[in-house]
């Protein structure tokens, strides 16, 4: 495998690339599987994203490799599971006291020896842009050091829409000023709809009226261990933020049309984890019919929207029910770009270009998650796997296990672990074996822990 320096400075960078497709990759922050109209929301309104879904392929079973931001972002950039990369929690993570377990230390930056998706495409002749949230390291580990020629950095201050506008404007400027002789990767990573949720004009009053017309709920939240899960989408401020996000994506898509780039640009839209539904005080959205949300390894925390549009590849209005995961974007985009695979780099990813072409579903595979940390959503350390229809979740803090059959229990409400001990034993052994192979570090008992 070529090393990082050879990739950026070697002969691959001089390949003729005029016929390669462009790529626009848009990543939302904490957007839930049920948040978009095209995924069934009757309260939120997302017309631009709905049109994107209608013009390409919408995935119903797309997963993130992490239940929080940094691990998933690492998986997108490397094509590897977070446990293998060494980034298993959001950066810098949550400091907790007097809990049963001591979470393992993890990396606070993406190692520079990882050949990122940006570097791989840049080596193939692509000009590269990154705008927005990174969360894979600060100075010395920013997108500028990880293969992106143009970088609009994440801004501080309130999330009132001004930073989103800066990212959008930066991408629009990049598209207008790009070298038309070279294809591009434009990666735009919005903060929306991450907390704090700040109402956006001119949408807020519309959604306040819409919420007021909904039937009154006597119990707007249900208990999820130490947290509360919102049962319905009715948060007007959150809905206004989604409308603002939808507007920004619409501006990017309109620019592709204006510059006559739409027919040669692959568009990917997805989220870094599920919507924040469970929290000590309750989350701002609901992922129903999925269980729980961001931070949890129930479906609500790791199943997300995904739409892909690629002219000549995807069929308008097509839907794919085959599971894919965020490690898969790296090899998929390389293949669509006509570039050689890098299996030693994106070792945990599998290209889904065949699915984009609506071919017969590929053979099933087992998907894995390792989240050995405590999180503000009230999640405690654990891990999970999905094998076919079966989903197993381990809770390290409780030393307990749950088993679900997703084909007839999407909401993960009927725990079959006690009734199927042999299957539990088999799947736990497989999960443990994967953790060992991937280098997943387990939490340790806390000698200072005392029961409250």
Buried (B, 14 or more C-beta within 10 A) or exposed (E): EBEBEBBBEEEBBEEEBEEBBBBBBBBBBBBBBBBBBBBEBEBBBBEBBBBBBBBBBBBBBBBBBBBBBBBBBBBBBBBBBBBBBBBBBBBEBBEBEEBBBBBBEBBBBBBBEBBBBBBBBBBBBBBBBBBBBBBBBEEEBBBBBBBBBBBBBBBEEEBBBEBBBBBBBBBBBBBEEBEEEBBBBBBBBBBBBBBEBBBBEEBBEBBBEBBEEEEEEEEBBBEBBEBBBBBBBBBBBBBBBBBBBBBBBBBBBEBBEEBEBBEBBBBBBBBBBBBBBBBEEBBBBBBBBBBBBBBBBBBBBBBBBBBBBBBEBBEEEBEBEBBBBBBBBBBBBBBBBEBEBBEEBBBBBBBBBBBBBBEEEBEEEEBBBBBBBBBBBBBBBBBBBBBEEBBBBBBBBEEEBBBBBBEEBBBBEEBBBEEBEEBBEBBBEBBBEBBEEBEBBBBEEBEEEEEE
